Amino acid sequence: MDEALAHVVLDFSGRPLLVWRAEIPRVVLGNLETEMIEEFFRAVAAESGLTLHVRLLYGQNTHHIVEAIFKAFARALAEAVAIDARVKGVMSSKGKL
């Protein structure tokens, strides 16, 4: 991750949407074409019913940029599905997911 910083926010809203604000240089990392990363997250959002916002704040090294985005996504996902014993019922203004 080093010099790259990414911010990811997600919501299991049932309204799939990807807001992508990350410019990744178009290169091949191993067998991965970096231009496919946005499409990967678009598919994740669509198939999971996620509203997903991905923003790259800064970064220079392409590998570090991609790593920062995936790590930020993993942390946001872990937080979203974690059970909070302090919360009773469903965390939703509509009472359901």
C-alpha positions in Angstrom: 0.0 0.0 0.0 2.9 2.3 0.8 2.3 5.8 -0.8 -1.2 5.1 -2.0 -4.4 5.9 -0.1 -7.9 4.8 -1.1 -11.3 5.3 0.5 -14.2 2.9 0.0 -17.7 3.3 1.4 -20.4 0.7 0.8 -24.0 0.0 1.7 -26.1 -3.1 1.2 -29.0 -1.0 0.0 -30.4 -3.3 -2.7 -29.8 -0.4 -5.1 -26.6 -1.4 -7.0 -24.4 1.5 -8.0 -20.7 2.1 -8.5 -19.2 5.5 -8.1 -15.6 5.2 -9.3 -13.2 8.0 -8.7 -9.9 6.2 -9.2 -7.5 6.8 -12.1 -5.4 3.7 -12.4 -2.6 3.6 -15.0 -3.4 1.0 -17.7 -0.8 -1.7 -17.3 -0.8 -5.4 -16.8 0.0 -6.6 -13.2 0.9 -10.3 -13.5 -2.1 -11.5 -15.5 -4.4 -8.7 -14.5 -5.2 -5.8 -16.9 -5.7 -2.9 -14.5 -8.6 -1.5 -16.7 -10.6 -4.5 -15.6 -10.5 -3.5 -11.9 -13.3 -0.9 -12.3 -15.4 -3.6 -14.1 -14.7 -6.1 -11.3 -16.1 -3.6 -8.7 -19.0 -2.7 -11.0 -19.9 -6.4 -11.2 -19.6 -6.9 -7.4 -21.9 -3.9 -6.8 -24.5 -5.1 -9.4 -24.5 -8.8 -8.2 -24.5 -7.9 -4.5 -27.0 -5.1 -4.5 -24.3 -2.7 -3.2 -24.0 1.0 -3.4 -20.3 1.3 -3.7 -18.1 4.4 -3.7 -14.4 3.9 -4.5 -12.1 6.9 -4.4 -8.3 7.0 -4.8 -7.0 10.0 -2.8 -3.4 9.6 -4.1 -0.8 7.1 -5.2 2.0 6.7 -7.8 2.9 3.0 -8.0 0.2 1.1 -9.8 0.7 -2.0 -7.7 0.3 0.0 -4.5 -2.8 1.8 -5.9 -4.5 -1.5 -6.7 -3.5 -2.9 -3.3 -4.9 0.2 -1.5 -8.2 -0.1 -3.3 -8.7 -3.8 -2.5 -7.6 -3.3 1.1 -10.0 -0.4 1.6 -12.8 -2.5 0.0 -12.0 -5.4 2.3 -12.1 -3.2 5.4 -15.4 -1.6 4.4 -16.9 -4.9 3.7 -15.8 -6.4 7.0 -17.2 -3.4 8.9 -20.5 -3.6 7.0 -21.2 -7.2 7.8 -19.9 -7.2 11.4 -22.4 -7.7 14.1 -22.6 -4.9 16.6 -24.1 -6.1 19.9 -25.1 -2.5 20.7 -27.5 -2.4 17.8 -30.9 -4.1 18.2 -32.7 -5.0 15.0 -31.7 -3.8 11.5 -29.6 -0.7 11.0 -32.0 0.9 8.5 -34.3 3.9 8.5 -36.9 1.7 6.7 -36.6 -1.2 9.1 -35.3 -3.7 6.6 -32.5 -4.3 4.2 
